[in-house]
Amino acid sequence: GAVVSQHPSWVICKSGTSVKIECRSLDFQATTMFWYRQFPKQSLMLMATSNEGSKATYEQGVEKDKFLINHASLTLSTLTVTSAHPEDSSFYICSAAGQRNEKLFFGSGTQLSVL
Amino acid sequence: RKEVEQDPGPFNVPEGATVAFNCTYSNSASQSFFWYRQDCRKEPKLLMSVYSSGNEDGRFTAQLNRASQYISLLIRDSKLSDSATYLCVVNRSLPGIFGTGTRLQVFP
């Protein structure tokens, strides 16, 4: 099946720093990728839809200036958490649609801890 | 009312038991349905698609009831390794909507 690679797996950073998370589709081209956030014992919450070559579409309540998304190629999307604060500590996961545009394939997730 | 709802559980069952989860959805235009399994601090992994005719994969059976707008997942002969959170996903278009998940804990 399709493989989506996400890095890093874990990040610990100081408050005020920025963190970049990468999501790559390894064996297929993903024109659309999705970014989620998941707090402990809660479900995945869609943050934004990342479209190759265009601006991301953000869900209501997600600050686009804080969560910068870049999807410069068909195989790479990045999420940058700018000026991270402790309340941004969460599990961030990306996903991409398979070539039949039906199922989602997920990256392995990034656990962000902001001190 | 949430568009996709699941009982959060936890469902605590002994090894060998049969357990079933339901997931209700409110939008009748929903077109595709899936069950995912998620372990703690891991990504969701596709368990199975759900078809109108129902489908079975080993100990797992998924069914769709369009009239009542729910999908179900049945796990037979539960194993310790089945302990996880089971998420349903309902699609009209990508990325679909995730349920909050049902936590299953299988004990010896």
Interface residues (C-beta under 8 A of the other chain):
Chain A: G1 Q6 T32 F34 Q42 S43 L44 L46 T49 F91 I93 S95 A97 N101 E102 K103 L104 F105 F106 G107 S108 G109 Q111
Chain B: S32 F34 R41 K42 E43 P44 K45 L46 S49 L87 V89 N91 L94 P95 G96 F98 G99 T100 G101
